[in-house]
Amino acid sequence: MKILVIGSGRREHALVKSFKLSPLVSEIHVIPGSDGMAQEALCHPEISWKNFESIKHFCLQFNIDFVMIGPEDPLVAGLTDYLRQHGIHAVGPDIEAAQLEGSKITSKQFMIDAKISTAFSKVVQSIQDIKTHLPLFTPPYVLKADGLCAGKGVFICDTEAELINAAELLFEKKIFQKAGEKALLEQFTKGFEISLILLTNGSDYHILPLAQDHKRLMDNQKGPNTGGMGTVAPVELEPSVMKILIEQVVEPSISQIRKQQMTYRGLLFIGLMMTEEGPSVLEYNTRFGDPETQVLLPLIESDTADLFYHLAKGELKKIHYKKASAACVVKSALGYPDTPRTGDKITGLPIEDSATGWVIFSAVKKEDQQYFTNGGRVLSAVGVGANLSEALKEAYRIANQVSWSDCHQRSDIGAAQLKN
C-alpha cells in the first residue's frame, strides 16, 4: 500500500509514525512534509497542497492507494472533492461539511438545526455590533473569529475592555484578514473540556477514546489560548454520561450530516464543555486534532493504514484498542502564540523511539545534522503506559531531555485527570 499524507505538522508526523507500523504499507509520501519527518517518509516540499492538479498527477504517477489529509485548510478549500472527482480515495469530508470547521457561524447554525446544546451567541462584524449585544451577555465574554485562524481565533475576555480590545484586533487591525471579518460573540461556558473524535462515513461512526487537551499557554489554565499545549487519553466518563453524549451530541450530529446530504469520509472532532447542566458543544473540527492525534493513534491496536484506507472508500472497519494510556507534552518557543522566536539551536536530539515514548516534530529546521526551532509549537513528547501516571512520567522524561533557549512547556498536563 502507498499512502500520501497532506500536511507538515505534528498531526501528520504522528500519522506517518502510525502508518509505518503497518505491514501493508510499502511507501509513505508527504506533501509538503518537514525536516522533522524526512527520515521516516518521502517528503515533497516542492509541491504545495494548494496545487490540486499537481497532487492529482502525483497520486496517479505513484499509484497512491489513498490520501490522508491532515490540516483543515485543504479540506475547506475542497481538496477531497477534487481528488474524488478524479477517482482518488481520500480521508476527509467534502467542501460543504468542511465548513463546520471553516466557519464558526455555519457551525453554530448546524448545531441549532440539529438541536444540539451549545452556548448562546450573536453574529457580530463591528465594535458597534458588540456594544449593541453586550447587555445580553455576562462576563467572561468569548469572541470567536468566523474563519480559520490556526487555532488562535478565540478570545476569552474577563472584562468589557478586554472584549473591545479583541474586537479591535479583529475588525480594525484585521489580524486574521477575511477570517475575522465576522465573528461570534458567545456566552462563556463553565466546565471542563473533552475532545470527542468520531470516525464516520457520514452514516455510521466509531467513537475514539476521549481525550483532554490543555489549551491555555500556562499552568492552571492561565495565559492566552493556543493550539494545544498537551493532551491525555483516554478520559473515562460514567456510562450514564457517555449515553447522554451519544444521544444528545453524537447521534444528532451524524443525523444532521445525513439530512444535509454531506459526503463525509473522515473524522469529526467535537469539542465539548462538560457543564453541571450537561454537555455543551464548543466547536466542530473536521479532521484529527493536534495534539489529540499524538495520544489517540498509539491507543489503536488495529492497523491504522488499513483502517483509513477503508474509511477513504466509505467503509468503517471495527477498531480494537490497547489497554493503555497516552500523554503528550508540547514544547513551544519564546513568544508563542503571538510572535514565536525561531532559529534557536535544539539540544538533546535525536531521541530514539521506544515502545513507550517518542518525539513528534513540527516547527523544526535541520541543518548539518542539527535541529533548530522554526515556529511556535516546536515539538511534542509522547509517552504511553499501563496507566496515566506511567504515560505522563514517560512523556515528561522525554520532554525534559530536549531543550533550547527560553523553551516553554506546561508542568500540569494531566494533573486534573490524575486527581480525579
PEPE-V351693 format. One record per backbone hydrogen bond with DSSP energy under -0.5 kcal/mol. NH is the residue of the N-H (numbers start at 1). CO is the residue of the C=O. If there is no record, write none. Layout:
NH & CO
NH & CO
This chain:
3 & 27
4 & 66
5 & 29
6 & 68
7 & 5
7 & 31
13 & 9
14 & 10
15 & 11
16 & 12
17 & 13
18 & 14
19 & 15
20 & 16
21 & 17
21 & 18
22 & 19
25 & 22
26 & 1
27 & 1
29 & 3
30 & 42
31 & 5
33 & 7
35 & 364
37 & 34
38 & 34
40 & 37
41 & 37
42 & 28
43 & 41
44 & 30
47 & 44
51 & 48
52 & 50
55 & 51
56 & 52
57 & 53
58 & 54
59 & 55
60 & 56
61 & 57
62 & 58
64 & 59
65 & 2
66 & 2
67 & 89
68 & 4
69 & 67
69 & 91
70 & 6
70 & 68
71 & 6
75 & 71
76 & 72
77 & 73
78 & 74
78 & 75
79 & 74
82 & 78
83 & 79
84 & 80
85 & 81
86 & 82
86 & 83
87 & 84
88 & 83
89 & 87
90 & 312
91 & 67
92 & 90
92 & 265
94 & 263
98 & 94
99 & 95
99 & 96
100 & 97
101 & 98
102 & 98
103 & 99
104 & 146
107 & 103
108 & 104
109 & 105
110 & 106
111 & 107
112 & 108
113 & 109
114 & 110
115 & 112
116 & 111
119 & 281
122 & 185
124 & 183
130 & 126
131 & 127
132 & 128
133 & 129
134 & 130
136 & 133
137 & 134
140 & 157
141 & 157
142 & 186
143 & 155
144 & 184
145 & 143
145 & 153
146 & 182
147 & 179
152 & 149
155 & 143
155 & 153
157 & 141
157 & 155
163 & 159
164 & 160
165 & 161
166 & 162
167 & 163
168 & 164
169 & 165
170 & 166
171 & 167
172 & 167
172 & 168
173 & 168
175 & 169
177 & 174
179 & 176
180 & 177
181 & 178
183 & 124
184 & 144
185 & 122
185 & 183
186 & 142
186 & 184
187 & 120
188 & 138
188 & 140
190 & 188
192 & 274
194 & 272
195 & 211
196 & 194
196 & 270
197 & 195
198 & 268
199 & 206
200 & 198
200 & 266
201 & 204
202 & 204
206 & 199
208 & 197
208 & 206
211 & 195
212 & 232
214 & 230
215 & 213
217 & 224
218 & 222
221 & 218
222 & 218
222 & 219
226 & 215
229 & 214
231 & 328
232 & 212
233 & 326
234 & 210
235 & 210
236 & 234
241 & 238
242 & 238
243 & 239
244 & 240
245 & 241
246 & 242
247 & 243
248 & 244
249 & 245
250 & 245
251 & 246
253 & 249
254 & 250
255 & 251
256 & 252
257 & 253
258 & 254
259 & 255
260 & 256
261 & 258
262 & 257
264 & 262
265 & 92
265 & 263
266 & 200
268 & 198
269 & 267
269 & 285
270 & 196
270 & 268
271 & 269
271 & 283
272 & 194
272 & 270
273 & 280
274 & 192
274 & 272
275 & 273
275 & 278
278 & 275
280 & 273
281 & 117
282 & 271
283 & 271
284 & 100
285 & 269
293 & 289
294 & 291
295 & 291
295 & 292
296 & 292
297 & 293
299 & 296
300 & 297
301 & 299
301 & 320
302 & 320
304 & 302
307 & 303
308 & 304
309 & 305
310 & 306
311 & 307
312 & 308
313 & 309
313 & 310
314 & 311
315 & 310
317 & 315
322 & 299
324 & 322
325 & 385
326 & 233
327 & 383
328 & 231
329 & 381
330 & 229
331 & 379
332 & 408
333 & 376
336 & 333
338 & 335
339 & 335
341 & 334
343 & 373
346 & 371
347 & 403
354 & 357
358 & 382
360 & 380
362 & 378
363 & 377
364 & 362
365 & 372
367 & 365
367 & 370
370 & 367
372 & 365
373 & 344
374 & 363
378 & 331
378 & 376
379 & 331
380 & 360
381 & 329
382 & 358
382 & 380
383 & 327
384 & 356
385 & 325
391 & 387
392 & 388
393 & 389
394 & 390
395 & 391
396 & 392
397 & 393
398 & 394
399 & 395
400 & 396
401 & 398
402 & 398
402 & 399
403 & 347
407 & 404
408 & 332
415 & 412
418 & 414
419 & 415
420 & 416
